[in-house]
Amino acid sequence: MAFLRRLQEYLDANHVHYEVLGHQEAYTAPEIAHTLRVSGKMLAKAPRKGDILLF
């Protein structure tokens, strides 16, 4: 959770638009991207189960 919070603070400080989304259980970033129907280049997987950042 600390990583996600630090990353969000960094993105906010630099005025980067992002969304935090929940998703079905998946183990890799490509699986999550497929589940959300987005490009794998558009997301970063956070360490806390169920959270990703969508850019």
N, C-alpha and C positions, 0 to 999 in steps of 0.2 A: 504494500500500500504506500509506503514511503516513496518508492520509485515513481509511482503514478502521480502522486501529489507533487513531487519535485518537477517532473516532466510537465505537468499542467501549469505550474507556476512559471516555468521557463517559457512555455508557449504563450501564456497570457502576457508576460512581460515583453515579449517580442511581437505581440499583436498577430499571432498566427491563429487562423480559424481552424477549429477541430471539433469533433463530436465524440463523446464517450458513448459507446453502444454495448448493450448486452447481446449475447448470441447463444445458440444451442451449443452444447458441449462439443469442442473440437480441440485437437492437440497441436496443430501447426497453424502458422499464419495463412498458408495457402488454403487449408481446410476452412478456416474462418472466412476468408475472402469468398470462397465458393458458397458458403452458407448465406452470406450477406449479399451475394451477387454483385461484388465490387472487385476491382483490380487489386491484386496483391500489392501493387505499388502504392495503393491509397491507404494502407493501414499499418499500424505498429501494434504488436501484441504486448500487453502489459503483464507483469508477473502475477497479478491477482486473477484467479480463475474467473472467467466470464467478462473481463474488461478488455476492450481494444480502443485504440485511438484512430479515428478516421480523419485523414487530411484532405 
